[in-house]
């Protein structure tokens, strides 16, 4: 093999291995009791603050499947892309009775900057069925842990910081239990159909 091709191949394989490891860590069975399903180990009770300053709990979402995505308003590319894709899926779902009940939660991992007002301004460009949620640091850390997600503050050279975080979109059933990772990158009509199948 041409030596010039070896380094890119090695870098690619290491990257693929890192992604596989991250997926395994996120959804590994370790720590679950015998017989406990993955669905029961992802998600759980929460009480967070909406952009309107009201409390939203997991119980308020029962009755319709919903999506959960962790991010932050200063995110340069991943978050706005995912939120746009979620908006497109919601648009494709239409305005039927089942579609009206759909919601997607955008839970900040940066509550120090993402106040309800900041979240409201940021989400103004996306579908109104995307609900921005914030809270104090302990509440955010608890829900990140409950969803087996990942978030870490990363200092920048200029004294500012960014956030590394899980980019997974979670599909939760109408009973509030984890269904699986949701492929929001598929065509909007397919994403909408898959989402609505769980209604």
C-alpha positions as CSV (number, residue, x, y, z in Angstrom):
1,X,0.0,0.0,0.0
2,X,1.2,3.5,-0.8
3,X,2.7,5.0,2.4
4,X,0.9,8.3,1.7
5,X,-2.4,6.5,2.0
6,X,-1.5,4.8,5.3
7,X,-1.8,7.9,7.6
8,X,-5.2,9.0,6.4
9,X,-6.5,5.4,6.7
10,X,-5.2,5.1,10.2
11,X,-6.8,8.5,11.2
12,X,-10.1,7.3,9.7
13,X,-10.0,4.0,11.5
14,X,-9.2,5.7,14.8
15,X,-12.1,8.1,14.3
16,X,-14.5,5.3,13.5
17,X,-13.3,3.4,16.6
18,X,-13.8,6.6,18.8
19,X,-17.4,6.9,17.5
20,X,-18.1,3.3,18.2
21,X,-16.7,3.6,21.7
22,X,-18.8,6.7,22.3
23,X,-21.9,4.8,21.2
24,X,-21.0,1.9,23.4
25,X,-20.4,4.1,26.4
26,X,-23.7,5.9,25.9
27,X,-25.8,2.8,25.6
28,X,-23.6,0.1,27.2
29,X,-25.5,-2.3,29.4
30,X,-23.1,-1.9,32.3
31,X,-24.7,-0.8,35.5
32,X,-28.2,-2.2,34.6
33,X,-29.6,-4.9,36.7
34,X,-30.2,-8.3,35.1
35,X,-33.4,-8.1,33.0
36,X,-33.5,-4.3,33.0
37,X,-34.1,-3.1,29.4
38,X,-32.2,-0.2,27.7
39,X,-35.6,1.6,27.4
40,X,-35.8,1.8,31.2
41,X,-32.2,3.0,31.6
42,X,-32.5,6.0,29.4
43,X,-34.6,9.0,30.4
44,X,-36.4,9.6,33.6
45,X,-38.2,12.3,35.7
46,X,-37.2,15.9,35.2
47,X,-38.6,19.4,36.0
48,X,-37.1,22.1,33.8
49,X,-38.0,25.7,32.8
50,X,-39.5,26.6,29.4
51,X,-38.8,29.8,27.5
52,X,-42.0,31.1,29.0
53,X,-40.7,30.7,32.5
54,X,-43.0,27.8,33.3
55,X,-42.1,24.4,34.7
56,X,-42.3,21.4,32.3
57,X,-42.0,17.9,33.6
58,X,-41.7,14.5,31.9
59,X,-45.2,13.7,33.0
60,X,-46.5,16.7,30.9
61,X,-45.3,15.0,27.8
62,X,-47.1,11.7,28.2
63,X,-49.6,10.7,25.5
64,X,-47.4,11.6,22.4
65,X,-43.9,10.6,21.3
66,X,-41.3,13.3,21.6
67,X,-37.7,14.0,20.7
68,X,-35.0,15.1,23.0
69,X,-31.8,16.9,21.9
70,X,-29.1,18.4,24.1
71,X,-27.3,21.5,22.9
72,X,-26.6,25.2,23.6
73,X,-27.4,28.5,21.9
74,X,-23.7,29.3,21.2
75,X,-23.2,26.1,19.3
76,X,-21.7,27.0,15.9
77,X,-23.1,24.3,13.6
78,X,-24.4,21.0,15.0
79,X,-27.3,22.5,17.1
80,X,-28.7,24.8,14.4
81,X,-28.5,22.0,11.9
82,X,-30.2,19.4,14.1
83,X,-32.9,22.0,15.0
84,X,-33.5,22.8,11.4
85,X,-33.8,19.1,10.6
86,X,-36.3,18.6,13.5
87,X,-38.3,21.6,12.2
88,X,-38.4,20.1,8.7
89,X,-39.7,16.7,10.1
90,X,-42.4,18.6,12.1
91,X,-43.4,20.5,9.0
92,X,-43.6,17.3,7.0
93,X,-45.7,15.7,9.7
94,X,-48.4,18.2,8.8
95,X,-51.2,19.6,11.0
96,X,-53.3,16.5,11.7
97,X,-54.5,15.6,15.1
98,X,-51.5,13.3,15.8
99,X,-49.0,15.8,14.4
100,X,-50.3,18.6,16.6
101,X,-49.3,16.6,19.7
102,X,-45.7,16.2,18.6
103,X,-43.0,18.0,20.5
104,X,-39.2,18.1,20.5
105,X,-37.2,19.2,23.6
106,X,-34.1,21.3,23.2
107,X,-32.4,21.0,26.5
108,X,-29.4,23.3,27.1
109,X,-26.1,22.0,28.5
110,X,-25.1,25.6,29.1
111,X,-27.6,27.0,31.6
112,X,-25.2,29.7,32.7
113,X,-25.7,31.5,29.4
114,X,-28.9,29.9,28.2
115,X,-31.5,31.6,30.2
116,X,-35.2,31.2,29.2
117,X,-35.1,34.5,27.4
118,X,-31.9,33.5,25.5
119,X,-33.5,30.2,24.6
120,X,-36.7,31.9,23.4
121,X,-34.8,34.3,21.1
122,X,-32.6,31.5,19.7
123,X,-35.5,29.1,19.0
124,X,-37.5,31.9,17.2
125,X,-36.2,30.7,13.9
126,X,-37.4,27.1,14.3
127,X,-40.7,25.2,14.6
128,X,-42.7,26.4,17.6
129,X,-43.2,22.8,18.6
130,X,-39.5,22.7,19.7
131,X,-39.6,23.5,23.4
132,X,-36.5,25.1,24.8
133,X,-35.7,23.9,28.4
134,X,-33.2,25.3,30.9
135,X,-32.7,25.1,34.6
136,X,-30.0,25.4,37.3
137,X,-26.8,23.4,36.9
138,X,-27.8,20.6,39.2
139,X,-31.1,20.1,37.3
140,X,-29.3,20.1,33.9
141,X,-26.6,17.7,35.1
142,X,-29.3,15.4,36.5
143,X,-31.2,15.2,33.2
144,X,-28.0,14.8,31.2
145,X,-27.1,11.8,33.4
146,X,-30.6,10.4,33.2
147,X,-30.4,10.3,29.4
148,X,-26.9,8.9,29.5
149,X,-25.7,11.9,27.5
150,X,-22.4,13.8,27.7
151,X,-21.6,17.5,28.2
152,X,-18.4,19.2,29.1
153,X,-17.2,22.8,29.2
154,X,-14.2,23.4,27.0
155,X,-12.1,26.6,27.6
156,X,-11.1,28.6,24.5
157,X,-8.0,30.7,24.0
158,X,-9.8,34.0,24.2
159,X,-11.1,33.2,27.7
160,X,-14.5,32.2,26.5
161,X,-15.7,28.6,26.3
162,X,-17.7,26.2,24.3
163,X,-19.5,22.9,25.1
164,X,-18.8,19.4,23.9
165,X,-22.0,17.4,24.1
166,X,-23.9,14.4,22.8
167,X,-25.3,15.1,19.3
168,X,-27.8,12.2,19.5
169,X,-31.5,12.8,19.0
170,X,-33.5,10.6,21.4
171,X,-37.0,9.3,20.4
172,X,-39.2,8.8,23.5
173,X,-42.4,7.0,23.3
174,X,-45.8,8.3,24.3
175,X,-45.3,6.5,27.6
176,X,-42.1,8.5,28.2
177,X,-39.8,5.6,27.7
178,X,-36.8,5.5,25.4
179,X,-37.5,4.0,21.9
180,X,-34.2,4.6,20.3
181,X,-31.8,7.0,18.6
182,X,-33.7,8.9,16.0
183,X,-32.3,9.4,12.5
184,X,-33.1,13.0,11.9
185,X,-30.9,13.2,8.9
186,X,-33.2,11.1,6.8
187,X,-35.6,12.9,4.4
188,X,-38.2,14.9,6.4
189,X,-41.2,12.9,5.2
190,X,-39.5,9.6,6.3
191,X,-38.5,11.1,9.7
192,X,-42.1,12.4,10.2
193,X,-43.6,9.0,9.3
194,X,-41.3,7.2,11.7
195,X,-42.1,9.7,14.5
196,X,-45.8,9.4,13.9
197,X,-45.7,5.6,13.9
198,X,-45.1,5.8,17.6
199,X,-48.2,7.9,18.2
